Amino acid sequence: MDDKENVYVADSSNLAIRKIGDSGVTTIVGGKSNVARYGNGPREDAKFSRDFDVVYVRPTCSLLVVDRGNAALR
């Protein structure tokens, strides 16, 4: 949860990161492909393994993606 009480969810079934806030649920990264793989890129072009998680980093107001299946931090 961030400072504005938005909740971030690693949706490993749909390979996306979702944000739950006052306006509802939005996809902020991934979700375009249903194939697990590694790929940096803007928004929907990012790709993840099926074993990933997100952590909100308060001091930098950012999300850290822990992509275990690709042995990557992003």
matplotlib code that plots the C-alpha trace (Angstrom):
import matplotlib.pyplot as plt

x = [0.0, 1.3, 1.0, -2.3, -3.7, -3.6, -2.9, -0.6, -1.1, 1.1, -1.5, 0.6, -2.2, -2.5, 1.2, 0.3, 0.6, -2.7, -3.4, -6.5, -7.6, -10.5, -11.3, -11.3, -8.8, -6.3, -3.5, -0.3, 2.2, 2.0, -1.1, -0.7, 0.8, -0.3, 3.1, 5.5, 8.9, 11.4, 11.0, 11.5, 9.5, 6.9, 3.6, 1.9, 5.1, 6.7, 6.7, 7.2, 7.6, 4.7, 6.6, 6.8, 5.8, 5.7, 6.9, 6.2, 9.4, 8.2, 11.5, 11.5, 7.8, 8.3, 7.5, 10.1, 9.3, 10.8, 10.7, 11.9, 11.3, 13.7, 16.1, 15.6, 14.8, 13.1]
y = [0.0, 3.4, 6.7, 7.5, 4.1, 2.6, -1.2, -2.8, -6.5, -8.9, -10.6, -13.7, -15.4, -12.6, -11.5, -7.9, -5.4, -4.0, -0.9, -0.8, 2.8, 5.1, 4.9, 1.1, -1.5, -0.5, -2.3, -0.3, -2.7, -5.9, -7.9, -7.8, -11.2, -14.4, -16.0, -15.8, -14.5, -11.7, -8.3, -4.8, -2.1, 0.5, -0.4, -3.2, -4.4, -5.5, -9.2, -11.3, -14.9, -16.5, -16.1, -12.4, -9.9, -6.2, -4.1, -0.4, 1.5, 4.4, 6.6, 6.7, 6.4, 3.5, -0.1, -2.8, -5.9, -9.1, -11.4, -14.7, -16.8, -14.6, -13.9, -10.2, -7.1, -4.3]
z = [0.0, -0.9, 1.0, -0.8, 0.3, -3.2, -3.1, -5.6, -6.6, -8.5, -10.7, -11.6, -13.4, -15.9, -15.7, -14.7, -11.9, -10.8, -8.7, -6.6, -5.6, -5.2, -9.0, -9.0, -10.4, -13.1, -14.9, -14.5, -16.0, -18.1, -18.9, -22.7, -23.1, -21.5, -22.0, -19.1, -20.1, -19.4, -20.9, -19.8, -21.5, -21.1, -19.5, -21.3, -23.1, -19.8, -19.3, -16.1, -15.0, -13.2, -9.9, -9.2, -6.5, -6.0, -3.0, -2.4, -1.5, 0.6, 0.5, -3.3, -3.8, -6.3, -6.9, -6.8, -8.9, -7.5, -10.5, -9.0, -12.2, -14.2, -11.3, -11.7, -9.6, -11.5]

ax = plt.figure().add_subplot(projection="3d")
ax.plot(x, y, z, "-o")
ax.set_aspect("equal")
plt.show()
